[in-house]
Amino acid sequence: MEPGNIVEFVGVQKTYDGRTVVIENLSLSVRQGEFLTLLGGSGSGKTTTLMMLAGFETPTRGHILVKGKPIEHLPPHRRGIGVVFQNYALFPHMTVAQNLAYPLRMRKRSREEIQSKVGKAIEMVRLEGMQNRRPSELSGGQQQRVALARALVFEPDLVLMDEPLGALDKTLREHMQYEIKQIHRELGVTMVYVTHDQSEALAMSDRIAIFERGAVAQIASPQELYEQPASVFVAGFIGENNILSGRSEGTDDSGRGRVLLDCGRTVRMRSADGFAEAGRPLKIAVRPEHLVVGSAARDRLNQCEGKIADTTYLGDHLRALVDIGGGQTMVVRKPLLDFARPPVIGEKILIGWNEGDGRVFA
């Protein structure tokens, strides 16, 4: 086990029926004290990975190490891991204080220690005065705070969270993201968090592991994933991206790669990977915020003319879908001030970007 890691998955496979592989040869490390998010769509394997670490699922093959020791055969209550579920999983017949005391009583802590730790946990999640209420008397956000406090009250080294904010409204969800991140910073506890929400993962994580069909497509910091995706899948999954198909036309005199897009326009990109073989199929990815429109586009190396296919007003900015031909569309997302006037459907528009504003994938 590498120094600095608290968890390691080593060649882990999971199948439920012996035929369909849910997790395939997973090797994944979690660093001590980090906030790692497992991000992916439905069926990608992220929740199964978390449940194997928690002890509610057993690997078909491979090993899971915590602090260097295999734990795959230990029952959940002997792993010393805190777990927070989406449905809170609070005991409905117990008060807040009783729910928080439960993990401590199971560990046979003294009455004085239980009272002290429960009091501190209630303060930590700011539920003072609510210790005698039952879960049915709390809001969704308050119940989630209790669930979080219960996972932390016995001071575990590792806390797992399975889509814990999925049932909350947008405003409360964003507030709880901040609260969880603050608690993480204050306690220094290692957190492994599962979500399918990209913006949530970007906002909260030290690192993100993107799952695709039972394997990790890329694991990196939010900034690296966003700016340097390792594959077309990652480029399209993290944030909004324009993925355009084309073919290589080799490189120009300055070493820039030339791509003939399916719309018939040739563009030049800084990355020369994959350009050696003329005619080779390529994809390019350009973020909507890197695009400029109208007169500003004439100053860019790459230019595409298209027609407005749809517009969406988003308050501080406008999102426009532009048909550039050849069955391809591009999304432009700009402040309203960037448009001389609000664009209308069917109107022609010029889009521009520079060679370093995107990524190329063979």
N, C-alpha and C positions, 0 to 999 in steps of 0.2 A: 504494500500500500504506500503510495507516494506521500511524503511529508506535506502537511497542510490540508489533506483530504480527510473528511469525516466519514464519507460514504463512497463505496465503489461497487458498481455493477460489473461483473466480470463474465462475459460470454453468456448473458442471461437470455433464455428462450422461454416463451410461454405459449402453450396451446391448450385449448379446453377440450377438444375432441380428438386430438392426435393427428389431425389433418390440416386444419386452418391455423396458421401461425399468427398469433396476435403480436408478440414481441419476438424479434429475430436477432440473435447474437448481439445483444445490447451491451455495450461497454460505456459506462458513464460515471464520472466522478463528481462529487459534491464537495466544495471547499469549506473548511471550517469557518463559520461566521458569515457565510454569504447568503444572499437572497437569490435562489435559483428558481426560475419559472419553467415548467414544462408546458409548452404551447403547441397546440395542434387542433385539427378538426376532429369531428366525431369518428371514432374507430381508429384513430392514429396510434393509440397505445399509451397515451400519457397517463390516463387514470389507472390503467392496469399496472403501469410502472410504479405509481405512487402506492397502490394497494399492496403490491408485493413488498415494498419497503416497510409499509405499516404492519404487514403480517396477515392481512385479510385474503391474500392470494399467495400461492406457492409457486415458485419458478419450476418449469418443466425440466430445465437444465441450467447449469451455471451457478454462480455464487453471488450473494449480496453481503458485502462486508461493511460493518459499522465499527469505527475505531480499530480496524484490522481484524476483527473477529467475524466469522460467518454467522449470520442470524436467520437464514432461510428456514431453519427448523425450530426457531423459538416462537412461542405463541405471542400475540400482540402485547399482552400485559407485561411480558418479561423483556420487552425491547427498550423500555424507557423512552419512548417516543410520544410526543404530544400530537394529536390529530384533530383537525377541525373539518367538519363535513358541511356540505351545502345546506342540508336540512337541519343543521344545528345539533340534532341528536341529544337534546337535553332531556333529563328525567322530568316528565310533566308534573309528577306528584311531589317533587322536591322544590324548595325555595332556591333562590339564587345562591345563597350561602351554602346550602346543603349540596347543590350541584358542584360548587367549587371545592367543597370539602371531600367529596367522594373519592377522587384519585389519591388524596392524602390518606384517607382512612384505609383504602385498599393497600397502601404501602405501610400501614401500621405506624403512622406518625403520632406523636403525642398530642393531647388535646390543646395544650398551649401553642405548639408549633402550628397546628391546623388553624387555630383562631388567628394567629399572627399572619400566616401566609394568605389566608382567605381575605383578611382585611387589606393587605397590600395589593392583592389581585383586583379587588373591587376598586381601589383607588386608581390602579394602573389603567383600567378601562373606563374610569369615570362613571361608576354606577353607585356612588354613595347614596345611602338612603333607600336603596332598592333591594337590599340583601334578603328581606323577608317576603318578597314577591315571588309568585310562581311564574314559569315561562309564559303561560297564557295571559298574564297581566302585563307583558312587555311587548314593545314594538319589535318588528323584524330586526332593526338595527341593534336594539338593546339585547335581543336574544343572541345575535351574532357576537356581541361583545362578551357575553357570558361564556359562549362556546370557546372564544379565543382565550379568555382568562382561565378556563378550565384546562385548556391544553398547555398553559404556561405555569400553572400554579405549583406544580411539583418540580419546577426548574429543570426541564429536560434540556439536553444539548441540541436536540433536533425536533423541529415542529413541522408537520405536514399539513397542507391545506388543500382540500379538493373543491375547487370552485366555490369558495366560501361566501362570495358576494353576489352569486348568481340570482338570488331571489330579491335583491334590493333594487330600489329605483335608482335612476342615474345619479341624482344629486347625492343621495346617501351613499351610494356605491363609491363615488369619487372621494367623499369624506372618509369613508372607512379605509380606502386605499392609503390615504395619508396617515391615518391612525396606525395601521398595521406597520407601515414603513417606519414610523416614529418609534414604535415599540421595538422593532427589529434593531434600530440604531442604538436605542438605550440599553437593551439587554445583551446585544451581541450574539443572540441565539441563531443557529443555522436554520433557515427556513426553505422548504421546498414547496412550491405553490403550483397548483394546476389550474389552467384557465384556457378558454378558447378565444378570449378577448385580447386582440393584439395591442390595443391602446393601453389596457390594464398591464399587460406584460412589459411594455416599453416604459411605463411610468414607474413601476415598482422594482424592477429587477436589477441585480448586479450582472447576472448573466441569464440568457434565455436558451433553452434547448428546444429546437423546433422538431417535432415528431412528424414523420411521414411514413405511413404503412408499417408501423412497428419498429422503426429505426430512427435514429437522430440524424436529420438532414444537415444540421449545423448547430453548433453551440458557441456562443460568443456574447459580448456585451451588446446591449440594445443599439448603440451607435454603430458598431461594426456590422451587425446584422442588417441594419437599415441602409448603410452606405456601401457595404461590401458583401452583398449576398453571394453565397457560394454556388447557387444554382438558380435556375429559372423558378423552381418551386418556391424557394425562400424569397426570391425577389417579388413574386406575386402574392406571397402569404403575409409578409410583414408590410403593413401600410398599403397605400394604393400605388400601383405602378402601371405604366404603359408597356406592355410586352408586345413587340412587333417582330414579325417573321420576315426573313429575307435570305439572301445568299451572298457569300463572300465574293468580292471583286479584287481580292489581293490588297496590297498596300500602296499608298501614293508615295511621292518622293520624300515626304517628311516623315514617313513611317507610320502614318495613321491608317487604320484599316478602313476599307470601303465596303459598304453593305448596300446591295440593291434590294430595297424593301419590296414586298409584294404589291405595294401601291404604285410601283414604277419609279420611285424617287431614290436616288443614290445619296446616302449619308456617310459621313466619316466619323469614326470613333477612335478615341485615344488608345484603348487596349488593342494590341495587335494579336492577342491569343485567338487561334483558330482561323486566321486570315491567310495562312500560307497556301492553303489549297483552294484555288479559285473554284467557285461553284458550290462550295460546301454550305449546307444549310446552317443558318445562324439565327439567334434571337437577340434582340437588344431590349434593354429595359431603361426607361427614362421616367423619373418621378414627375408627377404633375406640377409640383412647385418649381421644378427646374425649367419649365417651359415659359417662354414669353410670347406675347401676341401682338398683332398689328405692326406699327412702325418699328417697335423695339426688336421684332423678329428679323428685320432686314439686316441687323448688325450681327446676327448669329451665323456660324458656319453652316449649320444644317437648317433647312427650311422646308416646310411642308404646307401646301395649301389644302384646305378642306372646307366642308360646309358644316354649320352648326346643326347637329341632329337633336340635341336636347339641352336644356339649361335647368339648373336647380339653384334657387336663391337660398343661401345659408347664413344670412345675417351679415357677418363681417366680410364674406367673400362669396364668389360665384363659382359654381362648378359647371363647366360646359363639356358636353360630349361632341367631339368633332369627327366627322366621317372623312377620312383622307383617301378613300378609294381602295380598290383591291380587297374589299371585305374587312378592312382594318379601321379601327377607331382609336382616337386618343382622348384622354381626359385632361382638361386644363382646369386648374384650380387657382384663381387669382383674386386679390382684393378688387372690389368693385371699381376703385379708382384707376385700375390698370386698363379698364375699358373706357373708350371715349364716350360710349353710351351702351346701355345694356344690349347684348347681342340677341338676335331673334332667330328662330329656327329657319333654316334654309339659307341664311346669310353666309357669304364666303368669308373665311378668316385665314390669316397667315400665322403659322406656328413656327417658332425657332428655338434651337438649343445648340450648345457648343459641344465639341468632341469629348470633353471631359465630364459632361453632365449625365452620363449613363453608363451602363455595364453591357458587356457583350458575352454571350454564352454560346458555345459550340453545340 
